[in-house]
Amino acid sequence: MTMQRSLPRRTVLRGVGATLALPFLDAMVPAFARTAHAAAAPNRMVFVYVPNGIVMPAWPPET
């Protein structure tokens, strides 16, 4: 009693397309890397809400 699984044609074509596109995407990496260095790092802000307060001596990390 063996179960046969068939791959849909669309899945096979998608996989073949991705496989063929990989070398072209790899060639574009230097172009993307140049623009990544030009962009500044984003500023981030974090808010921490502690309803019952916090023990300030325990808050900063120990060095």
PQR file of N, CA, C, O and H, with PARSE charges and radii, in Angstrom:
ATOM      1  N   MET A   1       0.836  -1.162   0.000 -0.4000 1.5000
ATOM      2  CA  MET A   1       0.000   0.000   0.000 -0.0000 2.0000
ATOM      3  C   MET A   1       0.898   1.247   0.000  0.5500 1.7000
ATOM      4  O   MET A   1       1.322   1.693   1.066 -0.5500 1.4000
ATOM      5  N   THR A   2       1.182   1.795  -1.137 -0.4000 1.5000
ATOM      6  CA  THR A   2       1.999   2.994  -1.255 -0.0000 2.0000
ATOM      7  C   THR A   2       1.122   4.162  -1.662  0.5500 1.7000
ATOM      8  O   THR A   2       0.198   4.030  -2.465 -0.5500 1.4000
ATOM      9  H   THR A   2       0.837   1.432  -2.003  0.4000 1.0000
ATOM     10  N   MET A   3       1.438   5.298  -1.088 -0.4000 1.5000
ATOM     11  CA  MET A   3       0.705   6.509  -1.445 -0.0000 2.0000
ATOM     12  C   MET A   3       1.542   7.304  -2.429  0.5500 1.7000
ATOM     13  O   MET A   3       2.720   7.566  -2.185 -0.5500 1.4000
ATOM     14  H   MET A   3       2.189   5.405  -0.436  0.4000 1.0000
ATOM     15  N   GLN A   4       0.947   7.675  -3.513 -0.4000 1.5000
ATOM     16  CA  GLN A   4       1.656   8.486  -4.494 -0.0000 2.0000
ATOM     17  C   GLN A   4       1.300   9.945  -4.268  0.5500 1.7000
ATOM     18  O   GLN A   4       0.130  10.309  -4.146 -0.5500 1.4000
ATOM     19  H   GLN A   4      -0.010   7.462  -3.711  0.4000 1.0000
ATOM     20  N   ARG A   5       2.315  10.751  -4.215 -0.4000 1.5000
ATOM     21  CA  ARG A   5       2.118  12.188  -4.093 -0.0000 2.0000
ATOM     22  C   ARG A   5       2.598  12.834  -5.376  0.5500 1.7000
ATOM     23  O   ARG A   5       3.705  12.562  -5.843 -0.5500 1.4000
ATOM     24  H   ARG A   5       3.265  10.455  -4.314  0.4000 1.0000
ATOM     25  N   SER A   6       1.790  13.663  -5.927 -0.4000 1.5000
ATOM     26  CA  SER A   6       2.201  14.357  -7.141 -0.0000 2.0000
ATOM     27  C   SER A   6       2.378  15.833  -6.824  0.5500 1.7000
ATOM     28  O   SER A   6       1.593  16.425  -6.083 -0.5500 1.4000
ATOM     29  H   SER A   6       0.891  13.883  -5.548  0.4000 1.0000
ATOM     30  N   LEU A   7       3.407  16.407  -7.390 -0.4000 1.5000
ATOM     31  CA  LEU A   7       3.640  17.832  -7.232 -0.0000 2.0000
ATOM     32  C   LEU A   7       2.842  18.576  -8.292  0.5500 1.7000
ATOM     33  O   LEU A   7       2.868  18.204  -9.465 -0.5500 1.4000
ATOM     34  H   LEU A   7       4.045  15.926  -7.992  0.4000 1.0000
ATOM     35  N   PRO A   8       2.144  19.608  -7.891 -0.5600 1.5000
ATOM     36  CA  PRO A   8       1.432  20.397  -8.895  0.2800 2.0000
ATOM     37  C   PRO A   8       2.413  21.079  -9.847  0.5500 1.7000
ATOM     38  O   PRO A   8       3.529  21.427  -9.461 -0.5500 1.4000
ATOM     39  N   ARG A   9       1.997  21.257 -11.055 -0.4000 1.5000
ATOM     40  CA  ARG A   9       2.846  21.861 -12.085 -0.0000 2.0000
ATOM     41  C   ARG A   9       3.287  23.259 -11.668  0.5500 1.7000
ATOM     42  O   ARG A   9       4.425  23.656 -11.919 -0.5500 1.4000
ATOM     43  H   ARG A   9       1.091  20.974 -11.368  0.4000 1.0000
ATOM     44  N   ARG A  10       2.400  23.995 -11.039 -0.4000 1.5000
ATOM     45  CA  ARG A  10       2.716  25.360 -10.620 -0.0000 2.0000
ATOM     46  C   ARG A  10       3.846  25.373  -9.588  0.5500 1.7000
ATOM     47  O   ARG A  10       4.700  26.259  -9.624 -0.5500 1.4000
ATOM     48  H   ARG A  10       1.476  23.673 -10.835  0.4000 1.0000
ATOM     49  N   THR A  11       3.863  24.407  -8.677 -0.4000 1.5000
ATOM     50  CA  THR A  11       4.918  24.326  -7.665 -0.0000 2.0000
ATOM     51  C   THR A  11       6.261  24.026  -8.311  0.5500 1.7000
ATOM     52  O   THR A  11       7.281  24.606  -7.937 -0.5500 1.4000
ATOM     53  H   THR A  11       3.170  23.686  -8.648  0.4000 1.0000
ATOM     54  N   VAL A  12       6.259  23.124  -9.276 -0.4000 1.5000
ATOM     55  CA  VAL A  12       7.502  22.783  -9.978 -0.0000 2.0000
ATOM     56  C   VAL A  12       8.017  23.994 -10.744  0.5500 1.7000
ATOM     57  O   VAL A  12       9.212  24.286 -10.701 -0.5500 1.4000
ATOM     58  H   VAL A  12       5.431  22.653  -9.580  0.4000 1.0000
ATOM     59  N   LEU A  13       7.139  24.699 -11.441 -0.4000 1.5000
ATOM     60  CA  LEU A  13       7.569  25.867 -12.211 -0.0000 2.0000
ATOM     61  C   LEU A  13       8.088  26.975 -11.294  0.5500 1.7000
ATOM     62  O   LEU A  13       9.043  27.670 -11.642 -0.5500 1.4000
ATOM     63  H   LEU A  13       6.168  24.462 -11.476  0.4000 1.0000
ATOM     64  N   ARG A  14       7.472  27.143 -10.139 -0.4000 1.5000
ATOM     65  CA  ARG A  14       7.945  28.155  -9.195 -0.0000 2.0000
ATOM     66  C   ARG A  14       9.338  27.806  -8.693  0.5500 1.7000
ATOM     67  O   ARG A  14      10.192  28.685  -8.578 -0.5500 1.4000
ATOM     68  H   ARG A  14       6.696  26.578  -9.856  0.4000 1.0000
ATOM     69  N   GLY A  15       9.577  26.531  -8.391 -0.4000 1.5000
ATOM     70  CA  GLY A  15      10.890  26.104  -7.931 -0.0000 2.0000
ATOM     71  C   GLY A  15      11.955  26.256  -8.998  0.5500 1.7000
ATOM     72  O   GLY A  15      13.076  26.673  -8.706 -0.5500 1.4000
ATOM     73  H   GLY A  15       8.883  25.817  -8.484  0.4000 1.0000
ATOM     74  N   VAL A  16      11.611  25.920 -10.239 -0.4000 1.5000
ATOM     75  CA  VAL A  16      12.566  26.074 -11.342 -0.0000 2.0000
ATOM     76  C   VAL A  16      12.873  27.549 -11.567  0.5500 1.7000
ATOM     77  O   VAL A  16      14.022  27.918 -11.810 -0.5500 1.4000
ATOM     78  H   VAL A  16      10.701  25.582 -10.476  0.4000 1.0000
ATOM     79  N   GLY A  17      11.851  28.386 -11.487 -0.4000 1.5000
ATOM     80  CA  GLY A  17      12.067  29.824 -11.666 -0.0000 2.0000
ATOM     81  C   GLY A  17      12.964  30.404 -10.592  0.5500 1.7000
ATOM     82  O   GLY A  17      13.832  31.228 -10.881 -0.5500 1.4000
ATOM     83  H   GLY A  17      10.918  28.086 -11.290  0.4000 1.0000
ATOM     84  N   ALA A  18      12.763  29.980  -9.357 -0.4000 1.5000
ATOM     85  CA  ALA A  18      13.617  30.465  -8.273 -0.0000 2.0000
ATOM     86  C   ALA A  18      15.046  29.977  -8.445  0.5500 1.7000
ATOM     87  O   ALA A  18      15.993  30.717  -8.179 -0.5500 1.4000
ATOM     88  H   ALA A  18      12.058  29.311  -9.122  0.4000 1.0000
ATOM     89  N   THR A  19      15.207  28.734  -8.890 -0.4000 1.5000
ATOM     90  CA  THR A  19      16.546  28.189  -9.100 -0.0000 2.0000
ATOM     91  C   THR A  19      17.274  28.931 -10.212  0.5500 1.7000
ATOM     92  O   THR A  19      18.472  29.186 -10.099 -0.5500 1.4000
ATOM     93  H   THR A  19      14.438  28.133  -9.107  0.4000 1.0000
ATOM     94  N   LEU A  20      16.578  29.276 -11.271 -0.4000 1.5000
ATOM     95  CA  LEU A  20      17.202  30.004 -12.373 -0.0000 2.0000
ATOM     96  C   LEU A  20      17.500  31.453 -11.997  0.5500 1.7000
ATOM     97  O   LEU A  20      18.435  32.044 -12.537 -0.5500 1.4000
ATOM     98  H   LEU A  20      15.604  29.069 -11.363  0.4000 1.0000
ATOM     99  N   ALA A  21      16.729  32.035 -11.088 -0.4000 1.5000
ATOM    100  CA  ALA A  21      16.922  33.437 -10.717 -0.0000 2.0000
ATOM    101  C   ALA A  21      18.048  33.628  -9.711  0.5500 1.7000
ATOM    102  O   ALA A  21      18.558  34.741  -9.581 -0.5500 1.4000
ATOM    103  H   ALA A  21      15.969  31.555 -10.649  0.4000 1.0000
ATOM    104  N   LEU A  22      18.452  32.587  -8.996 -0.4000 1.5000
ATOM    105  CA  LEU A  22      19.464  32.738  -7.951 -0.0000 2.0000
ATOM    106  C   LEU A  22      20.792  33.321  -8.448  0.5500 1.7000
ATOM    107  O   LEU A  22      21.320  34.214  -7.786 -0.5500 1.4000
ATOM    108  H   LEU A  22      18.038  31.683  -9.101  0.4000 1.0000
ATOM    109  N   PRO A  23      21.361  32.873  -9.570 -0.5600 1.5000
ATOM    110  CA  PRO A  23      22.622  33.480 -10.011  0.2800 2.0000
ATOM    111  C   PRO A  23      22.486  34.971 -10.310  0.5500 1.7000
ATOM    112  O   PRO A  23      23.413  35.737 -10.046 -0.5500 1.4000
ATOM    113  N   PHE A  24      21.355  35.389 -10.852 -0.4000 1.5000
ATOM    114  CA  PHE A  24      21.166  36.803 -11.160 -0.0000 2.0000
ATOM    115  C   PHE A  24      21.019  37.624  -9.879  0.5500 1.7000
ATOM    116  O   PHE A  24      21.515  38.748  -9.802 -0.5500 1.4000
ATOM    117  H   PHE A  24      20.602  34.767 -11.066  0.4000 1.0000
ATOM    118  N   LEU A  25      20.344  37.072  -8.886 -0.4000 1.5000
ATOM    119  CA  LEU A  25      20.211  37.775  -7.619 -0.0000 2.0000
ATOM    120  C   LEU A  25      21.552  37.875  -6.905  0.5500 1.7000
ATOM    121  O   LEU A  25      21.833  38.881  -6.252 -0.5500 1.4000
ATOM    122  H   LEU A  25      19.941  36.159  -8.950  0.4000 1.0000
ATOM    123  N   ASP A  26      22.378  36.843  -7.022 -0.4000 1.5000
ATOM    124  CA  ASP A  26      23.697  36.867  -6.408 -0.0000 2.0000
ATOM    125  C   ASP A  26      24.574  37.930  -7.066  0.5500 1.7000
ATOM    126  O   ASP A  26      25.394  38.554  -6.392 -0.5500 1.4000
ATOM    127  H   ASP A  26      22.149  36.026  -7.552  0.4000 1.0000
ATOM    128  N   ALA A  27      24.415  38.142  -8.362 -0.4000 1.5000
ATOM    129  CA  ALA A  27      25.197  39.152  -9.064 -0.0000 2.0000
ATOM    130  C   ALA A  27      24.784  40.561  -8.654  0.5500 1.7000
ATOM    131  O   ALA A  27      25.573  41.495  -8.798 -0.5500 1.4000
ATOM    132  H   ALA A  27      23.750  37.634  -8.909  0.4000 1.0000
ATOM    133  N   MET A  28      23.566  40.733  -8.146 -0.4000 1.5000
ATOM    134  CA  MET A  28      23.078  42.055  -7.774 -0.0000 2.0000
ATOM    135  C   MET A  28      23.436  42.429  -6.342  0.5500 1.7000
ATOM    136  O   MET A  28      23.146  43.549  -5.923 -0.5500 1.4000
ATOM    137  H   MET A  28      22.925  39.974  -8.029  0.4000 1.0000
ATOM    138  N   VAL A  29      24.050  41.541  -5.583 -0.4000 1.5000
ATOM    139  CA  VAL A  29      24.369  41.813  -4.180 -0.0000 2.0000
ATOM    140  C   VAL A  29      25.294  43.018  -4.031  0.5500 1.7000
ATOM    141  O   VAL A  29      25.025  43.846  -3.160 -0.5500 1.4000
ATOM    142  H   VAL A  29      24.285  40.631  -5.923  0.4000 1.0000
ATOM    143  N   PRO A  30      26.364  43.180  -4.814 -0.5600 1.5000
ATOM    144  CA  PRO A  30      27.201  44.371  -4.636  0.2800 2.0000
ATOM    145  C   PRO A  30      26.433  45.673  -4.853  0.5500 1.7000
ATOM    146  O   PRO A  30      26.714  46.661  -4.174 -0.5500 1.4000
ATOM    147  N   ALA A  31      25.490  45.704  -5.759 -0.4000 1.5000
ATOM    148  CA  ALA A  31      24.709  46.915  -5.981 -0.0000 2.0000
ATOM    149  C   ALA A  31      23.847  47.232  -4.765  0.5500 1.7000
ATOM    150  O   ALA A  31      23.714  48.395  -4.385 -0.5500 1.4000
ATOM    151  H   ALA A  31      25.261  44.901  -6.310  0.4000 1.0000
ATOM    152  N   PHE A  32      23.265  46.210  -4.156 -0.4000 1.5000
ATOM    153  CA  PHE A  32      22.454  46.431  -2.965 -0.0000 2.0000
ATOM    154  C   PHE A  32      23.329  46.804  -1.773  0.5500 1.7000
ATOM    155  O   PHE A  32      22.899  47.578  -0.918 -0.5500 1.4000
ATOM    156  H   PHE A  32      23.374  45.265  -4.465  0.4000 1.0000
ATOM    157  N   ALA A  33      24.538  46.275  -1.700 -0.4000 1.5000
ATOM    158  CA  ALA A  33      25.417  46.545  -0.569 -0.0000 2.0000
ATOM    159  C   ALA A  33      25.843  48.012  -0.550  0.5500 1.7000
ATOM    160  O   ALA A  33      25.987  48.593   0.525 -0.5500 1.4000
ATOM    161  H   ALA A  33      24.887  45.647  -2.395  0.4000 1.0000
ATOM    162  N   ARG A  34      26.044  48.614  -1.713 -0.4000 1.5000
ATOM    163  CA  ARG A  34      26.433  50.022  -1.763 -0.0000 2.0000
ATOM    164  C   ARG A  34      25.340  50.914  -1.198  0.5500 1.7000
ATOM    165  O   ARG A  34      25.632  51.854  -0.459 -0.5500 1.4000
ATOM    166  H   ARG A  34      25.927  48.141  -2.586  0.4000 1.0000
ATOM    167  N   THR A  35      24.100  50.638  -1.529 -0.4000 1.5000
ATOM    168  CA  THR A  35      23.010  51.470  -1.026 -0.0000 2.0000
ATOM    169  C   THR A  35      22.769  51.231   0.456  0.5500 1.7000
ATOM    170  O   THR A  35      22.278  52.122   1.149 -0.5500 1.4000
ATOM    171  H   THR A  35      23.863  49.874  -2.129  0.4000 1.0000
ATOM    172  N   ALA A  36      23.101  50.054   0.953 -0.4000 1.5000
ATOM    173  CA  ALA A  36      22.893  49.769   2.371 -0.0000 2.0000
ATOM    174  C   ALA A  36      23.849  50.588   3.232  0.5500 1.7000
ATOM    175  O   ALA A  36      23.474  51.024   4.320 -0.5500 1.4000
ATOM    176  H   ALA A  36      23.500  49.330   0.390  0.4000 1.0000
ATOM    177  N   HIS A  37      25.078  50.805   2.763 -0.4000 1.5000
ATOM    178  CA  HIS A  37      26.042  51.576   3.538 -0.0000 2.0000
ATOM    179  C   HIS A  37      25.710  53.060   3.510  0.5500 1.7000
ATOM    180  O   HIS A  37      26.058  53.781   4.446 -0.5500 1.4000
ATOM    181  H   HIS A  37      25.383  50.451   1.878  0.4000 1.0000
ATOM    182  N   ALA A  38      25.057  53.526   2.477 -0.4000 1.5000
ATOM    183  CA  ALA A  38      24.733  54.936   2.368 -0.0000 2.0000
ATOM    184  C   ALA A  38      23.614  55.330   3.327  0.5500 1.7000
ATOM    185  O   ALA A  38      23.559  56.477   3.771 -0.5500 1.4000
ATOM    186  H   ALA A  38      24.774  52.941   1.717  0.4000 1.0000
ATOM    187  N   ALA A  39      22.741  54.413   3.646 -0.4000 1.5000
ATOM    188  CA  ALA A  39      21.622  54.719   4.535 -0.0000 2.0000
ATOM    189  C   ALA A  39      22.103  54.755   5.986  0.5500 1.7000
ATOM    190  O   ALA A  39      22.893  53.911   6.411 -0.5500 1.4000
ATOM    191  H   ALA A  39      22.787  53.481   3.286  0.4000 1.0000
ATOM    192  N   ALA A  40      21.622  55.733   6.729 -0.4000 1.5000
ATOM    193  CA  ALA A  40      21.991  55.839   8.139 -0.0000 2.0000
ATOM    194  C   ALA A  40      21.184  54.834   8.955  0.5500 1.7000
ATOM    195  O   ALA A  40      20.092  54.421   8.563 -0.5500 1.4000
ATOM    196  H   ALA A  40      20.981  56.419   6.384  0.4000 1.0000
ATOM    197  N   ALA A  41      21.736  54.460  10.073 -0.4000 1.5000
ATOM    198  CA  ALA A  41      21.034  53.523  10.953 -0.0000 2.0000
ATOM    199  C   ALA A  41      19.789  54.206  11.517  0.5500 1.7000
ATOM    200  O   ALA A  41      19.846  55.383  11.872 -0.5500 1.4000
ATOM    201  H   ALA A  41      22.623  54.796  10.391  0.4000 1.0000
ATOM    202  N   PRO A  42      18.685  53.502  11.604 -0.5600 1.5000
ATOM    203  CA  PRO A  42      17.462  54.127  12.111  0.2800 2.0000
ATOM    204  C   PRO A  42      17.543  54.372  13.619  0.5500 1.7000
ATOM    205  O   PRO A  42      18.146  53.595  14.360 -0.5500 1.4000
ATOM    206  N   ASN A  43      16.929  55.458  14.046 -0.4000 1.5000
ATOM    207  CA  ASN A  43      16.839  55.732  15.480 -0.0000 2.0000
ATOM    208  C   ASN A  43      15.715  54.897  16.061  0.5500 1.7000
ATOM    209  O   ASN A  43      14.650  54.760  15.459 -0.5500 1.4000
ATOM    210  H   ASN A  43      16.440  56.089  13.444  0.4000 1.0000
ATOM    211  N   ARG A  44      15.960  54.344  17.228 -0.4000 1.5000
ATOM    212  CA  ARG A  44      14.946  53.520  17.875 -0.0000 2.0000
ATOM    213  C   ARG A  44      14.723  54.027  19.291  0.5500 1.7000
ATOM    214  O   ARG A  44      15.641  54.530  19.940 -0.5500 1.4000
ATOM    215  H   ARG A  44      16.825  54.455  17.717  0.4000 1.0000
ATOM    216  N   MET A  45      13.499  53.886  19.752 -0.4000 1.5000
ATOM    217  CA  MET A  45      13.156  54.304  21.105 -0.0000 2.0000
ATOM    218  C   MET A  45      12.339  53.199  21.761  0.5500 1.7000
ATOM    219  O   MET A  45      11.470  52.594  21.133 -0.5500 1.4000
ATOM    220  H   MET A  45      12.754  53.477  19.225  0.4000 1.0000
ATOM    221  N   VAL A  46      12.630  52.948  23.020 -0.4000 1.5000
ATOM    222  CA  VAL A  46      11.922  51.906  23.753 -0.0000 2.0000
ATOM    223  C   VAL A  46      11.339  52.526  25.016  0.5500 1.7000
ATOM    224  O   VAL A  46      12.024  53.250  25.739 -0.5500 1.4000
ATOM    225  H   VAL A  46      13.336  53.440  23.530  0.4000 1.0000
ATOM    226  N   PHE A  47      10.088  52.239  25.268 -0.4000 1.5000
ATOM    227  CA  PHE A  47       9.430  52.661  26.496 -0.0000 2.0000
ATOM    228  C   PHE A  47       9.128  51.420  27.320  0.5500 1.7000
ATOM    229  O   PHE A  47       8.604  50.433  26.805 -0.5500 1.4000
ATOM    230  H   PHE A  47       9.532  51.650  24.681  0.4000 1.0000
ATOM    231  N   VAL A  48       9.462  51.478  28.603 -0.4000 1.5000
ATOM    232  CA  VAL A  48       9.196  50.366  29.505 -0.0000 2.0000
ATOM    233  C   VAL A  48       8.264  50.880  30.590  0.5500 1.7000
ATOM    234  O   VAL A  48       8.581  51.840  31.292 -0.5500 1.4000
ATOM    235  H   VAL A  48       9.888  52.280  29.021  0.4000 1.0000
ATOM    236  N   TYR A  49       7.128  50.243  30.718 -0.4000 1.5000
ATOM    237  CA  TYR A  49       6.151  50.623  31.739 -0.0000 2.0000
ATOM    238  C   TYR A  49       6.187  49.590  32.850  0.5500 1.7000
ATOM    239  O   TYR A  49       5.915  48.410  32.628 -0.5500 1.4000
ATOM    240  H   TYR A  49       6.870  49.463  30.147  0.4000 1.0000
ATOM    241  N   VAL A  50       6.522  50.043  34.039 -0.4000 1.5000
ATOM    242  CA  VAL A  50       6.538  49.174  35.211 -0.0000 2.0000
ATOM    243  C   VAL A  50       5.554  49.780  36.201  0.5500 1.7000
ATOM    244  O   VAL A  50       5.877  50.785  36.834 -0.5500 1.4000
ATOM    245  H   VAL A  50       6.743  51.002  34.219  0.4000 1.0000
ATOM    246  N   PRO A  51       4.377  49.212  36.358 -0.5600 1.5000
ATOM    247  CA  PRO A  51       3.335  49.850  37.158  0.2800 2.0000
ATOM    248  C   PRO A  51       3.662  49.983  38.643  0.5500 1.7000
ATOM    249  O   PRO A  51       3.188  50.921  39.282 -0.5500 1.4000
ATOM    250  N   ASN A  52       4.442  49.093  39.201 -0.4000 1.5000
ATOM    251  CA  ASN A  52       4.732  49.142  40.637 -0.0000 2.0000
ATOM    252  C   ASN A  52       6.109  49.718  40.940  0.5500 1.7000
ATOM    253  O   ASN A  52       6.586  49.612  42.070 -0.5500 1.4000
ATOM    254  H   ASN A  52       4.827  48.330  38.681  0.4000 1.0000
ATOM    255  N   GLY A  53       6.739  50.311  39.975 -0.4000 1.5000
ATOM    256  CA  GLY A  53       8.052  50.905  40.186 -0.0000 2.0000
ATOM    257  C   GLY A  53       9.162  49.903  39.926  0.5500 1.7000
ATOM    258  O   GLY A  53       8.919  48.735  39.623 -0.5500 1.4000
ATOM    259  H   GLY A  53       6.352  50.398  39.057  0.4000 1.0000
ATOM    260  N   ILE A  54      10.388  50.393  40.054 -0.4000 1.5000
ATOM    261  CA  ILE A  54      11.544  49.553  39.778 -0.0000 2.0000
ATOM    262  C   ILE A  54      12.640  49.875  40.785  0.5500 1.7000
ATOM    263  O   ILE A  54      12.753  51.015  41.236 -0.5500 1.4000
ATOM    264  H   ILE A  54      10.586  51.342  40.300  0.4000 1.0000
ATOM    265  N   VAL A  55      13.434  48.897  41.133 -0.4000 1.5000
ATOM    266  CA  VAL A  55      14.560  49.095  42.044 -0.0000 2.0000
ATOM    267  C   VAL A  55      15.715  49.626  41.202  0.5500 1.7000
ATOM    268  O   VAL A  55      16.330  48.879  40.441 -0.5500 1.4000
ATOM    269  H   VAL A  55      13.343  47.971  40.767  0.4000 1.0000
ATOM    270  N   MET A  56      16.005  50.912  41.341 -0.4000 1.5000
ATOM    271  CA  MET A  56      16.989  51.546  40.466 -0.0000 2.0000
ATOM    272  C   MET A  56      18.397  50.954  40.576  0.5500 1.7000
ATOM    273  O   MET A  56      19.060  50.850  39.543 -0.5500 1.4000
ATOM    274  H   MET A  56      15.505  51.519  41.959  0.4000 1.0000
ATOM    275  N   PRO A  57      18.905  50.558  41.752 -0.5600 1.5000
ATOM    276  CA  PRO A  57      20.241  49.951  41.775  0.2800 2.0000
ATOM    277  C   PRO A  57      20.312  48.644  40.980  0.5500 1.7000
ATOM    278  O   PRO A  57      21.388  48.267  40.517 -0.5500 1.4000
ATOM    279  N   ALA A  58      19.194  47.956  40.818 -0.4000 1.5000
ATOM    280  CA  ALA A  58      19.197  46.696  40.078 -0.0000 2.0000
ATOM    281  C   ALA A  58      18.949  46.906  38.587  0.5500 1.7000
ATOM    282  O   ALA A  58      19.050  45.950  37.819 -0.5500 1.4000
ATOM    283  H   ALA A  58      18.320  48.262  41.195  0.4000 1.0000
ATOM    284  N   TRP A  59      18.632  48.109  38.157 -0.4000 1.5000
ATOM    285  CA  TRP A  59      18.261  48.359  36.764 -0.0000 2.0000
ATOM    286  C   TRP A  59      19.447  48.324  35.802  0.5500 1.7000
ATOM    287  O   TRP A  59      19.372  47.601  34.808 -0.5500 1.4000
ATOM    288  H   TRP A  59      18.550  48.886  38.781  0.4000 1.0000
ATOM    289  N   PRO A  60      20.559  49.076  36.039 -0.5600 1.5000
ATOM    290  CA  PRO A  60      21.646  49.050  35.050  0.2800 2.0000
ATOM    291  C   PRO A  60      22.401  47.723  35.104  0.5500 1.7000
ATOM    292  O   PRO A  60      22.488  47.105  36.165 -0.5500 1.4000
ATOM    293  N   PRO A  61      22.940  47.285  33.983 -0.5600 1.5000
ATOM    294  CA  PRO A  61      23.701  46.026  33.979  0.2800 2.0000
ATOM    295  C   PRO A  61      25.024  46.189  34.718  0.5500 1.7000
ATOM    296  O   PRO A  61      25.606  47.273  34.748 -0.5500 1.4000
ATOM    297  N   GLU A  62      25.479  45.110  35.304 -0.4000 1.5000
ATOM    298  CA  GLU A  62      26.763  45.141  36.003 -0.0000 2.0000
ATOM    299  C   GLU A  62      27.883  44.996  34.990  0.5500 1.7000
ATOM    300  O   GLU A  62      27.773  44.228  34.034 -0.5500 1.4000
ATOM    301  H   GLU A  62      25.006  44.229  35.280  0.4000 1.0000
ATOM    302  N   THR A  63      28.964  45.738  35.205 -0.4000 1.5000
ATOM    303  CA  THR A  63      30.085  45.665  34.257 -0.0000 2.0000
ATOM    304  C   THR A  63      31.123  44.690  34.709  0.5500 1.7000
ATOM    305  O   THR A  63      32.132  44.505  34.030 -0.5500 1.4000
ATOM    306  H   THR A  63      29.054  46.362  35.982  0.4000 1.0000
TER
END
